[in-house]
Amino acid sequence: MRTRHTQHPKMRLNYVIFFGVFLMVALVVAVPFYSAGSSSAQVAAKTTSAIQPSLLNTLRMANRSVSSMLLAPSPVAETIATYAADCTTPKSSFSLGETVCAKTDNVDLNWPGGRWVDWILTGSPNTIVSGSRTTTLITSNPQTFTYAPTTSGAYNVEITQDDGTG
């Protein structure tokens, strides 16, 4: 008489758990690459009020290299915020001639070509009124920049970088 060998129920449960853990690990590794690859190309993080981190730049930093993702903690989102002339009092609305302070933090200082702050008079078309890689280059975290508008209008302050084409 032959007895049929059946697999123990606990053994089947172990295989199911192993397969589930394997799928979760695969998702955790694949999602950041898929998200970064499908995001649109944007060159600047804009804000006209308090802190507003740039998701695109966070994804770019996460996608730089697999080894840095596995060995380093998650990157912190860069920020740019506007303040009164004292650079400590948060402020988003200013009068003509009043000094505006912008404070950047957690900016990737190793970006090829550098990163800088642009002051932009919004309208049709938008006009950069101050800022360039030579005058407002971001060289430390945190860092402050000041500007006193000479024309009335709505302004944005941006962290900007080359798009890699020139």
C-alpha atoms as one frame of an Amber mdcrd trajectory, in Angstrom:
protein
   0.000   0.000   0.000   1.310   3.337  -0.955   0.775   6.450   1.105   0.480
   9.725  -0.620   2.894  12.385   0.570   1.033  15.617   1.241   2.675  18.921
   1.941   2.260  20.218   5.435  -0.093  23.281   5.645   2.555  25.312   7.512
   4.994  24.742   4.658   2.462  26.129   2.145   1.939  29.166   4.388   5.705
  29.795   4.436   5.785  29.850   0.634   2.867  32.278   0.499   4.539  34.610
   3.006   7.852  34.428   1.150   6.153  35.258  -2.162   4.238  38.187  -0.564
   7.400  39.661   0.944   9.190  39.284  -2.395   6.401  41.202  -4.199   6.449
  44.013  -1.618  10.225  44.428  -1.924   9.944  44.506  -5.715   7.303  47.258
  -5.496   9.357  49.339  -3.060  12.338  49.203  -5.413  10.396  49.746  -8.662
   8.002  52.573  -7.711  10.609  55.382  -7.274  12.127  54.626 -10.682   8.762
  54.449 -12.409   7.556  57.682 -10.763  10.732  59.605 -11.615  10.699  58.404
 -15.208   7.086  59.400 -15.793   7.235  62.878 -14.246   7.299  65.879 -16.550
  10.474  67.926 -17.043  10.289  71.149 -15.089  13.207  73.424 -14.368  12.218
  75.382 -11.265  10.455  75.146  -7.926   8.154  78.158  -7.588   6.631  79.776
  -4.527   5.082  83.080  -3.643   4.317  82.268  -0.026   5.787  80.186   2.791
   7.571  76.836   2.372   6.617  74.785  -0.717   8.906  71.811  -1.450   9.525
  70.677  -5.007   8.424  67.091  -5.590  10.133  66.958  -8.979  13.546  67.775
  -7.529  13.037  65.243  -4.736  12.351  62.581  -7.377  15.402  63.664  -9.389
  17.603  63.333  -6.317  16.118  59.892  -5.530  16.742  58.697  -9.084  20.428
  59.812  -9.243  21.851  56.405  -8.445  20.687  53.100  -7.071  23.560  52.848
  -4.619  22.848  56.200  -3.024  19.188  55.221  -2.627  20.088  51.995  -0.901
  22.861  53.349   1.323  21.654  56.843   2.219  18.530  58.024   4.013  15.700
  59.520   1.962  16.496  62.978   0.577  14.831  65.970   2.177  12.813  68.214
  -0.124  14.392  71.547  -1.033  12.570  74.676   0.056  12.413  78.347  -0.810
  10.407  80.758   1.318   9.896  84.528   1.398  10.404  86.679   4.481  10.425
  90.315   5.534  13.714  92.221   5.267  14.877  90.712   8.592  14.901  87.247
   6.912  13.109  85.710   9.931   9.490  86.945   9.723   7.521  84.920   7.130
   5.861  87.232   4.622   4.323  86.790   1.171   2.956  90.245   0.277   5.261
  93.235  -0.173   5.024  96.913  -1.140   6.958  98.617  -3.927  10.559  99.270
  -2.847  10.268  97.046   0.245  13.129  94.567   0.650  12.137  90.930   0.199
  14.213  88.118   1.647  14.192  84.607   0.181  15.656  81.712   2.130  16.637
  78.437   0.444  17.404  75.172   2.224  18.168  71.529   1.389  19.226  72.494
  -2.154  21.384  69.990  -4.060  24.721  71.844  -4.169  26.236  69.248  -6.539
  23.837  69.972  -9.417  25.847  70.135 -12.682  26.088  73.824 -13.625  24.855
  74.965 -10.216  21.511  76.177  -8.850  20.537  79.811  -8.289  17.650  82.071
  -7.287  15.649  84.053  -9.864  13.267  86.915  -9.028  10.528  86.944 -11.677
   7.987  89.643 -12.470   4.940  87.628 -13.513   2.849  88.695 -16.455   2.712
  88.139 -20.156   5.501  87.244 -20.633   7.184  86.542 -17.285  10.412  88.517
 -16.900  13.465  87.616 -14.817  14.300  90.896 -13.079  17.127  89.660 -10.880
  19.194  86.533 -10.446  21.700  84.451 -12.379  24.315  81.792 -11.833  26.859
  84.563 -11.143  24.812  86.846  -8.845  22.535  84.525  -6.846  24.314  81.158
  -6.949  23.272  78.860  -4.101  26.466  77.743  -2.368  25.289  76.673   1.102
  22.270  75.376   3.027  20.456  77.380   4.261  21.174  80.579   2.336  19.384
  83.951   2.093  18.960  86.370  -0.826  17.421  89.851  -0.865  15.713  91.910
  -3.553  13.887  95.259  -3.586  11.362  95.459  -6.466  11.475  98.701  -8.452
   8.322  97.984 -10.477   4.901  97.205  -9.042   3.458  93.801  -9.892   3.302
  90.184  -8.795   6.634  88.430  -8.319   7.743  84.815  -7.947  11.029  83.627
  -6.558  12.423  80.356  -7.943  15.260  77.929  -7.457  16.557  77.513 -11.007
  19.115  75.356 -12.809  20.186  74.533 -16.336  18.010  72.022 -18.135  21.142
  70.235 -19.357  20.948  71.471 -22.958  23.389  74.317 -22.633
